[in-house]
């Protein structure tokens, strides 16, 4: 059985993959601005490959597999590499100095959790209208924006390698957690059905004023709002 490799959606997905590779290379050299830029471009290509596939009625196993592979690189490996380089810049308390050469490699735990998140998403039918766990693009945008916009704080004495490790593990858990997260997919535009999405968008507007930290602030707002919505529904 043969499959069509060079379809337009697949080529767009490959653009996402190339962006992820460039973002990873930039992060290995501490060039956070380029890493974030190509993560953003990868997210744009990731959005348009599915949109193009639906518009052209082109679907198949090659596209699905390729999309997941590209996402692992752009939204899994790239943010892990950002954290890897940050581990070489953050302050190490005296107790952690013996682990100075080891801790950076723990960053790639996030790559593994990102792969698990993507595999889970491919099989979880509950995620057709909302997400269960933090989406990998949101996670990647958060770390790229945080490293660029808050670099001075992250490398100051007020922050250290232990905080970075715990923060990284928290976000790795959020990727696969059984926590409903908002999706911006809409069927109607009425307030009642979409009020949480409208609140998300309204709250995101002032975050844009934070410049390089904007994506990090928006993703944090997204996580907090999703958790508040979940708690409200449970009660």
N, C-alpha and C positions, 0 to 999 in steps of 0.2 A: 504494500500500500504506500503510495506517495502523497506527500502533503505539499501545499504551496508555501514556500519559504518567504519569497520576496513580495509579500502583500504590503500595502501601505500601512496598515496597523502594525505589522511586525517591524517595519522599518522605523516607525515612530517609537516603538518599544526599544529598539536597538539604540535610538538616540538617547532614551532614558538611561540605558545601560552605560553608554559612553560618558554621559554626564556623571553618573555614579563613579566611574573609574577616575575621571578627572578630579572630582570632589575628594576622593580618597587620596589621590596623589598630592593634592594641595594640602590636605589635612596632615599628611606625613611630614610636610615641611613647615607646618604651623601657619600656613596662609589661609586663615579662617575666612577672610572675605571671599576668596575664590571658592573655598569649600561650600560656603553658604550659597553663593551665586549658582553653582552647578547643582546643588541639592534642589534649589528652587526651580531651575530649568528642568531637572529630572521630574519634579512633581508636575510641571506643566505638560511635559510629554506623556507622563503616566495618565493624566486626565484625558488627553486627546487620543491616545491609542484606543481606549475603550469606546470613546465617543465616535471615532472614525469607524471602528469595527461594526458598531450598531447601525451607523448611517449607511454603510455599504453592505450591510448584511453579510459580513465576513466573520466567521467564527470557526474555531478548530482547536484541537489539542496543542498544536505547536504554539499558537498565540498565547494560550493560557499558561503553558509551561515557561515560555520565554518571558512573559510578564512577571511571573513570580521570581525568576532568576534575576531579572533586572532590578526588581524592587529590593531583593536581598542585598544587592551591591549598593544601590543609591540610598536606601533608607535603613539599611542594617550595617553594612561595613563602613560606609562613609561616616556616620555619626560615631561609631565605635572608634574610628581612627582619630576623630576630633578629640574624643575623651583620652585616647592613648597619648596624644601629644600634650594635652592638658596635664596629665599625670607627671610629665617631665618638667612642667613649669610651676605646679602648685607647691606650697610650703609643706615640708615634712616635719612634724614634731619629732623630738629625739627618739621617742618610742618606736616610730615608724621608719626611721632611717635604715635599719637593716633590710626593709622591704622595698627600698627605693627602686631597685632594679627589677622587682617582681610585679609590683602593683600595676604598672602601666598595662600589662598584658591581660589583666582582669577586664579591661574595657571591652574585649571581644566576647565576653559573656553576652553583651547586648546584641551582637550579631546573631548568636544562637537563638536568643529569645525572639528576635525579629523574624528569623526563619520559621520558628514555631508559630508565631502570630500569623504569618502569611499562609502557612499550611492549614492552620485552623480556619482562617477566613475562607479559603477555597472550598472547605467542606461543610462549613456551618451555615445552614439554611436560615438561621435566625438573623443573619446579618444582611438581609436583603433591604431592610428599611432603616436599620441603625447598626452601630458597631458594638461589638462586645470586646472590650479592651481598647487600649489606645492604638489608633491607626499608626502604622509605621511612618508614613510621610509626616504626620504631626510630630512624632518623636524626633525624626531627623531634623526638621525645621527648628524645633526647640533647641537642640544641642548646638546646631550651627549658629543660630542667633545668639544663644547664651555665651558661647565662647568668644564671639566677635564683640558683642555689645557690653559684656560684663567682664572682659578680660582683666582689667585692673583689679577688680574685686576678687576674682577667682585666684589671682596670683599674689594676693596680699596676705598679710599675717592673720587677717580676720577669717580666712578660709584655709583649709588644709586638705591633704590627701585623703584622710578618713571621711570627711564630709563628701568629697567627690565620689569616693567608693560607695558610700551609702546612698547618695543621690542617684548614681548610675544603677544600683541594684533596685531601687524603688521604681525607676522608670522601666527597667527590664521586667519587673513584676507587672506593672501596669499594662504592658503590651499583651500579656496573656491572661490578665485577671478577668474574672466573670463579672465585669462591671459594665453596664450599658453606657455607651457613649453616644453623644448626639451625632447625627448625620444631617447634612444639608440637603439631602434629597427631599423634594417636595412634590406632593400630588395636587394640593390646592394651596391657595394663598391666604386663607382665612386665619385670623388671629388665634382662635381656639386650638386648632390642630398644630399650629406652628409657633406658638408663643415662645417656647424655649429657644427655637432657632432665631427668632427675631431679637430676643434678649441677648443671645450670643453675639449677633452681628452688631447690635447697638453698643454692647460693652467692648467690642473689639475696636471700635472707632477711636476712642481716646488712646488706645494702646499704640496706634500708628504714630503718635507723637513721640514715642520713645526711640525712634530711629532704628539703629542697629539691633536694639533689644526688642523690637516690636513683635517679631514672630514668637520669641520666648514668652513674652507677656500674654499674647493672644492664646497660645497653647495652654498656659497655666490657667487662664480664664476659662478656656474650654473644658479643662479637666475639672476645675472647681464647680462649674455650672452643671456639668454632667453628674457629678457626685451629689450635688444639691437636688437635682431633679430626681435621681434615683431614691434618695432618702425621702423626698416628698411623696413619691409614688408608694413606697413601702409603708409609710405611715397612713 
